[in-house]
Amino acid sequence: METGTVYLIGAGPGDPGLLTIRGAELLGRADVIVYDALVNQDILSLASTDAEIIFGGKRSTKHAIPQEELNQLLVDKAKEGLTIVRLKGGDPYIFGRGSEEAQELQSAGIPFEIIPGISSFIAAPAYAGIPVTHRDHCSSFTVITGHEKPDKDESSIDWENLANETGTRVILMGVDRIRLITERLQANGIADDFLTSMHLVTRAPILMAPAMNSNMWGHVAVERNLEILRGRGVRFVEPTEGDLACGWTGPGRLAEPSSIVTAVEESLRPRGSLLGRCLLITAGPTYEDLDPVRFLGNRSTGRMGRALAQAAIRRGARVILVAGPTSLEMPAGVEVVRVRSASEMYRSVMERKTEAGAMILAAAVADYTPTNGPRSQKLCKDQHLETIKLTRTLDILADLGAWRAGQSSPLLVGFAAETEEMLVHARAKLKAKNVDLIVANNVSQPDTGFGVDTNAVTLVSHDVETSVPLQAKNEIAEVILDRVEELLQGREADGPQRVLSETAHRNSPS
């Protein structure tokens, strides 16, 4: 019987369109196909319906067929006179076992042919818009395995030369060992430009504002690199969503200059007066959906809550910001919890109530929500719907005051947005809801309240009322936090600060 031929074919980086014409032709007339785990399943549709298809993939230490048995399988099938395609991801001879399989076939006298494939070392950078060479900048590149044979006596990679070479470095299969690879490169002095050199020698705080393609930003290798840097004390101003330089739209856009400046200020600030404290702040409106299109809402934009969060961050606090629907960009360093409805804001605040030493509820929470919840379909005009039954929403501030009854912590601050008898309502709210401070403002005035950058308020506590004239909301925020600090310090002077815990004897609302 005439011996069959084995074709070791590179399937490319995944896209079936990148398979070579020769590879596609051989797949169509193969009797047996043995394919790897990285091969796109769509490529197998090119096979004959009569072909025997065998999975021979490997994942870490889990092999569908041990390599020695796979080698013998190729030999045995060829001796039956069959045409065999050994389909491998990328290129058969680039960091794979293709060369070992070819050796076994040669030793057994089996004819074979190598059909090259496009390797990910060139495809991935190309897809990401990264040239591995450029006549003006880079005249060489190096491809390195990130996963050497585990039982080798020593690495065959020259890390010193690799760290000091000027070309592009492409590392394949390095995700699981990225920390080791990074450490070896840094240990050998990789610092081939002014920025990386300064990174190695400086003892100043390091702040990075990354920007990149969306897929790159979300890639597991990038995420792990970020964690390595965070572990070494590097802080980040994370990118936003928007139009990217590559033409895509999504996460990866450089943060706004104002956010970067804020982060720089935070990094350079002295130890803040609120250092070590946690503040929970609410901001924005809530939306109570009527149907998929309409909702009940208010004119709040979240500016005051944002200003408070930013001021608290500058003072060194850990800030949890529970934000309703708002288009505002949130300050760097703030732990943001996004919500939409009053019930979602209530739940998010109550879940975190034991974390904060002070809670400032600046959000304009809806008082009513549809009794039966939102309609599943849009309400049409011809339905002549004249009445929508409403139910009171849960009162976050009142329930926090009741939960805290008899205790001094956390400090509770509420807001009273009024259109008449502002101080009367504020004083009543202060007492009825068992809070420490009410920030009252008249939202009927053109330069105060919702949708503007200025405000004028009165701080109402149990012992004093302080009028704050019209000024920017970020300045109002500083005045409010000054008062919050006074109240916190006063309580600590009266006795040791009480630590809240889940085991404290409280009547907590569900």
C-alpha positions in Angstrom: 0.0 0.0 0.0 1.3 3.4 -0.9 2.0 5.6 2.1 -0.1 8.7 2.5 1.1 12.3 2.9 0.9 14.5 6.0 0.4 18.2 5.5 1.3 20.5 8.5 -0.9 23.5 7.8 -0.9 26.8 9.6 -4.5 28.0 10.2 -3.5 31.6 10.9 -4.5 33.8 13.8 -8.2 32.8 13.7 -10.0 34.6 10.9 -10.9 31.9 8.3 -10.2 34.5 5.6 -6.5 34.4 6.5 -6.0 30.8 5.7 -3.8 30.3 2.6 -5.4 29.1 -0.6 -3.1 26.1 -0.5 -4.3 25.2 3.0 -7.9 25.5 2.0 -7.4 23.3 -1.0 -5.8 20.5 1.1 -8.5 20.7 3.7 -11.1 20.0 1.0 -9.4 16.7 -0.1 -8.1 15.5 3.3 -9.2 12.0 4.6 -8.2 12.9 8.1 -7.9 16.3 9.9 -6.2 16.6 13.3 -6.8 20.1 14.6 -5.6 22.2 17.5 -7.5 24.1 20.2 -6.7 27.5 18.7 -8.1 26.7 15.3 -11.3 28.6 14.4 -14.2 26.0 14.1 -15.4 27.8 10.9 -12.3 26.7 9.1 -13.4 23.0 9.5 -16.4 23.7 7.3 -13.9 23.6 4.4 -13.4 19.9 5.0 -15.0 17.1 3.0 -18.1 15.6 4.6 -16.4 12.3 4.5 -13.3 13.4 6.3 -12.5 12.1 9.8 -12.0 15.0 12.1 -10.0 14.5 15.3 -9.4 17.1 18.1 -5.8 17.1 19.2 -5.8 20.4 21.1 -3.8 21.4 24.2 -4.7 23.8 27.0 -2.0 24.3 29.5 -1.5 20.9 31.1 -4.6 19.4 29.7 -4.0 17.6 26.4 -6.7 15.9 24.4 -4.1 13.6 23.0 -0.6 13.3 24.5 2.0 14.6 22.1 3.7 11.2 21.7 0.4 9.5 20.9 -0.5 12.3 18.5 2.8 11.8 16.6 2.1 8.1 16.3 -1.5 8.8 15.1 -0.1 10.8 12.2 2.3 8.0 11.3 -0.3 5.2 11.6 -2.9 7.1 9.5 -0.3 7.9 6.8 0.6 4.2 6.6 -3.0 3.4 5.8 -2.5 5.4 2.6 -4.6 8.4 3.8 -4.1 12.1 3.2 -3.8 13.8 6.6 -4.0 17.5 7.4 -2.4 18.5 10.7 -4.1 21.8 11.3 -2.3 24.1 13.7 -3.0 27.6 14.9 -0.8 30.4 13.5 2.2 28.9 11.8 3.3 25.3 12.4 6.9 26.2 13.1 6.4 29.2 15.4 6.3 28.2 19.1 4.4 25.1 18.4 5.1 21.3 18.2 5.2 21.3 14.4 8.9 20.8 14.2 8.7 17.8 16.6 5.9 16.3 14.6 7.9 16.8 11.4 10.9 15.0 12.9 8.7 12.0 13.9 7.3 11.8 10.4 10.8 12.0 8.8 12.1 9.3 11.2 9.1 7.0 10.2 9.7 7.6 6.4 6.4 9.5 6.0 6.3 12.1 3.3 5.1 15.5 4.7 4.8 19.1 3.6 4.7 22.4 5.6 2.1 24.9 4.6 3.0 28.2 6.4 0.3 30.3 8.2 0.1 33.8 9.4 1.4 34.0 12.9 -0.3 36.1 15.6 3.0 37.8 16.3 2.5 39.8 13.1 -1.3 39.6 12.8 -2.2 41.0 16.3 0.0 44.1 16.0 -1.3 44.7 12.5 -5.0 44.5 13.6 -4.2 46.9 16.5 -2.6 49.4 14.1 0.9 48.8 15.5 3.7 48.4 12.9 6.5 46.1 14.2 8.9 48.0 12.0 9.0 51.6 10.7 11.7 53.1 8.6 11.9 56.2 10.8 11.8 54.5 14.2 12.4 50.8 14.3 14.4 48.5 12.0 14.1 45.2 13.7 11.8 43.1 15.9 12.2 40.1 18.1 9.7 37.4 18.8 9.9 35.7 22.2 8.1 32.9 23.8 6.5 33.6 27.1 6.2 29.9 27.9 9.5 28.0 27.6 9.6 24.3 28.2 9.0 23.9 32.0 11.8 21.4 32.6 14.6 23.2 30.9 17.7 23.6 33.1 17.9 27.3 32.3 16.2 29.9 30.1 17.6 30.2 26.6 16.3 33.8 26.4 19.0 36.4 26.7 17.1 38.8 28.9 19.9 41.3 29.2 20.2 41.8 25.4 16.5 41.7 25.0 16.0 44.5 27.6 18.6 46.7 25.9 17.8 46.1 22.2 16.1 48.9 20.3 13.7 47.0 18.2 10.1 45.9 18.8 9.6 43.0 21.2 6.7 40.7 20.6 6.0 38.1 23.4 3.7 35.2 22.6 1.9 33.1 25.2 3.1 35.4 28.0 -0.2 36.1 29.8 0.3 33.7 32.6 3.9 34.7 33.2 3.7 38.4 32.5 4.8 39.3 36.0 8.0 37.2 35.6 8.7 38.6 32.1 8.2 42.2 33.3 10.5 41.7 36.3 13.2 40.1 34.2 13.1 42.9 31.7 13.2 45.5 34.4 15.9 43.7 36.3 18.0 43.9 33.2 17.5 47.7 33.0 14.8 48.1 30.3 14.5 51.9 30.1 15.0 52.8 26.5 13.5 56.3 26.5 13.3 59.4 28.8 10.0 58.4 30.3 10.9 54.8 31.3 14.3 56.0 32.6 12.6 58.6 34.8 10.2 55.9 36.0 13.1 53.8 37.2 15.0 56.6 39.0 12.2 58.7 40.5 10.8 58.4 44.0 8.0 60.8 43.3 4.3 59.6 43.0 3.6 58.2 39.6 0.4 58.9 37.8 -0.5 57.4 34.4 -3.3 58.3 32.0 -3.5 55.5 29.4 -5.3 55.7 26.1 -5.6 52.9 23.6 -7.9 50.8 21.3 -10.9 49.4 23.2 -9.9 45.7 22.6 -6.4 46.5 23.9 -7.8 48.2 27.0 -10.0 45.2 27.8 -7.3 42.6 27.1 -6.4 40.3 29.9 -2.6 41.0 29.4 -3.2 44.8 29.8 -5.3 44.2 32.9 -2.6 42.2 34.5 0.0 44.7 33.6 -2.1 47.4 35.2 -2.4 45.3 38.4 1.4 44.9 38.5 1.9 48.7 38.2 -0.8 49.3 40.9 1.0 46.9 43.2 4.1 49.1 42.8 2.2 52.2 43.8 1.4 53.6 40.3 -2.0 55.4 40.1 -4.1 55.7 37.0 -6.6 58.1 35.5 -8.6 55.6 33.6 -9.7 56.3 30.0 -13.3 57.2 29.2 -15.6 56.1 26.4 -15.8 58.1 23.1 -14.3 58.4 19.7 -10.8 56.9 19.4 -7.8 57.8 17.2 -8.2 54.4 15.4 -11.7 55.3 14.3 -13.5 53.1 16.8 -15.9 54.3 19.5 -15.7 52.8 22.9 -13.6 52.7 26.1 -10.0 53.7 25.7 -10.3 57.5 25.1 -7.8 59.6 27.1 -9.4 61.1 30.2 -10.4 64.8 30.0 -7.6 67.2 31.0 -9.6 68.4 33.9 -9.8 64.9 35.3 -6.0 64.5 34.9 -5.4 67.8 36.6 -7.6 66.7 39.5 -5.7 63.5 39.8 -2.4 65.3 39.8 -3.6 67.7 42.5 -4.7 64.7 44.6 -1.4 63.0 44.2 0.5 66.1 45.2 -1.8 67.1 48.1 -0.5 67.0 51.7 -2.1 64.5 54.0 -5.7 65.6 54.1 -7.9 66.5 56.9 -10.3 63.7 56.0 -7.5 61.1 55.5 -8.6 57.7 56.7 -12.3 58.5 56.7 -15.0 57.2 54.4 -17.7 59.5 53.1 -20.8 58.3 51.2 -22.3 60.9 49.0 -25.4 60.7 46.7 -25.8 62.8 43.6 -28.1 63.5 40.7 -31.8 62.7 40.2 -33.6 59.5 40.1 -35.8 58.4 37.2 -39.0 56.5 37.8 -39.9 54.7 34.6 -43.5 54.8 33.3 -42.7 52.8 30.1 -39.7 52.1 27.9 -39.8 55.8 26.7 -41.2 58.0 29.5 -40.2 58.6 33.1 -40.9 60.8 36.2 -37.8 62.8 37.0 -36.5 66.2 38.1 -34.1 68.9 37.0 -31.1 67.8 39.1 -27.8 67.3 37.3 -25.6 66.0 40.0 -23.3 69.0 40.1 -23.5 69.6 43.8 -22.9 65.9 44.7 -20.0 65.8 42.3 -18.4 68.9 43.8 -18.7 67.4 47.3 -17.1 64.2 46.1 -14.2 66.1 44.5 -13.6 68.2 47.5 -13.7 65.2 49.8 -11.1 63.4 47.6 -8.8 66.4 47.8 -9.0 66.2 51.6 -7.9 62.6 51.6 -11.2 60.8 52.2 -12.3 57.6 50.6 -15.4 58.5 48.7 -18.3 56.3 47.7 -20.5 58.3 45.3 -24.0 56.8 44.6 -25.0 58.7 41.4 -28.3 58.8 39.7 -28.7 59.4 35.9 -26.2 62.2 35.1 -24.0 63.0 32.2 -21.3 64.5 34.4 -17.8 63.0 34.4 -17.1 61.8 37.9 -13.9 62.8 39.7 -10.8 60.6 39.6 -10.3 58.4 42.6 -14.0 58.2 43.5 -15.8 54.8 44.0 -18.9 55.4 41.8 -22.0 53.3 42.1 -24.5 54.0 39.3 -28.2 53.8 39.9 -31.4 54.9 38.1 -34.4 54.7 40.3 -35.2 55.7 43.9 -35.4 52.0 44.9 -31.9 51.3 43.4 -30.4 54.3 45.2 -32.1 53.3 48.5 -30.7 49.7 48.2 -27.2 50.9 47.2 -27.0 53.3 50.2 -28.3 50.9 52.7 -25.9 48.2 51.6 -23.0 50.5 52.3 -24.2 52.4 55.4 -21.8 50.7 57.8 -18.8 51.7 55.7 -19.1 55.5 56.1 -18.3 57.8 59.0 -20.3 60.5 57.3 -23.1 60.4 54.7 -24.1 63.4 52.6 -27.3 62.8 50.7 -27.3 65.5 48.0 -29.3 63.6 45.4 -32.8 64.8 44.5 -34.6 61.5 45.0 -38.1 61.1 43.5 -40.9 61.2 46.0 -43.2 59.0 44.0 -43.0 56.0 41.6 -45.7 54.2 39.5 -47.5 51.8 41.8 -47.5 48.9 39.4 -44.1 49.6 38.0 -43.3 50.6 34.4 -45.4 49.4 31.5 -43.6 46.9 29.3 -44.8 48.7 26.2 -44.9 52.4 25.3 -48.1 54.1 26.2 -49.9 55.3 23.1 -51.7 58.6 22.8 -54.9 56.9 21.7 -55.2 54.9 25.0 -56.5 58.1 26.6 -54.7 57.3 29.9 -55.6 60.1 32.3 -54.6 58.7 35.6 -51.3 57.1 36.7 -51.5 55.6 40.3 -48.4 56.6 42.3 -46.8 55.2 45.5 -44.4 57.0 47.8 -40.8 56.0 47.5 -38.7 54.8 50.5 -37.2 57.8 52.4 -33.5 57.1 52.5 -32.6 59.9 54.9 -35.4 59.2 57.3 -34.6 55.5 57.4 -31.0 56.2 58.0 -31.9 58.5 60.8 -34.1 55.8 62.3 -31.4 53.1 61.9 -28.9 55.3 63.6 -31.2 56.3 66.5 -29.3 56.8 69.8 -25.9 56.6 68.1 -23.5 59.3 67.0 -22.2 57.7 63.9 -22.4 58.0 61.0 -22.9 61.7 60.7 -25.9 62.4 58.5 -26.3 65.4 56.2 -29.4 66.0 54.1 -30.4 68.5 51.5 -33.7 70.5 51.4 -34.5 72.0 48.0 -37.4 74.3 48.6 -39.4 77.0 46.7 -41.0 78.6 49.8 -40.5 78.8 53.5 -37.1 77.2 53.1 -35.9 77.5 56.7 -39.2 76.3 58.1 -39.1 73.2 56.0 -35.3 72.6 56.7 -35.8 72.8 60.5 -38.7 70.4 60.4 -36.7 68.0 58.2 -33.7 68.2 60.6 -35.8 67.1 63.5 -38.2 64.7 61.9 -35.5 62.7 60.1 -33.0 62.7 63.0 -30.1 64.1 61.0 -27.2 66.4 62.0 -27.1 68.9 59.3 -29.5 70.2 56.6 -28.2 72.1 53.5 -31.2 74.2 52.5 -31.5 76.1 49.2 -34.2 77.9 47.3 -34.4 76.3 43.8 -36.8 78.9 42.5 -34.0 81.4 42.1 -32.3 81.6 38.6 -28.7 81.2 39.9 -29.4 78.5 42.6 -30.5 74.9 42.6 -30.6 72.7 39.6 -28.7 72.9 36.3 -26.4 75.8 37.2 -22.8 76.0 38.5 -23.7 78.3 41.4 -25.7 78.0 44.6 -26.6 79.9 47.8 -27.4 77.8 50.8 -28.1 77.9 54.5 -26.5 75.2 56.8 -29.1 74.3 59.4 -27.9 72.2 62.4 -29.4 71.8 65.9 -27.3 74.6 67.4 -26.5 77.1 64.6 -27.7 78.3 61.2 -25.1 79.6 58.7 -26.0 81.5 55.5 -23.6 80.9 52.6 -24.0 83.6 49.9 -24.1 82.9 46.1 -20.9 81.3 44.8 -19.6 78.4 42.8 -20.8 74.9 43.8 -17.3 73.7 44.3 -16.8 76.5 46.8 -20.1 75.7 48.5 -18.8 72.1 48.8 -15.8 73.3 50.7 -18.0 75.2 53.2 -20.2 72.1 53.7 -17.2 69.9 54.3 -15.7 72.4 56.8 -18.9 72.1 58.8 -18.9 68.3 58.5 -15.4 68.2 59.8 -16.4 70.5 62.7 -19.2 68.1 63.6 -17.0 65.0 63.4 -14.3 66.6 65.5 -16.9 67.7 68.1 -18.2 64.2 68.5 -14.8 62.7 68.8 -13.9 65.3 71.5 -17.0 64.0 73.5 -15.8 60.5 73.5 -14.2 57.6 71.4 -15.6 57.2 68.0 -18.1 54.4 67.8 -17.3 51.7 65.3 -20.3 50.4 63.4 -20.6 46.7 62.6 -23.1 44.4 61.2 -23.6 42.9 64.6 -24.5 46.2 66.3 -27.9 46.1 67.9 -29.9 48.2 65.4 -33.4 48.0 63.9 -32.4 48.2 60.2 -35.0 48.7 57.5 -35.1 46.0 54.9 
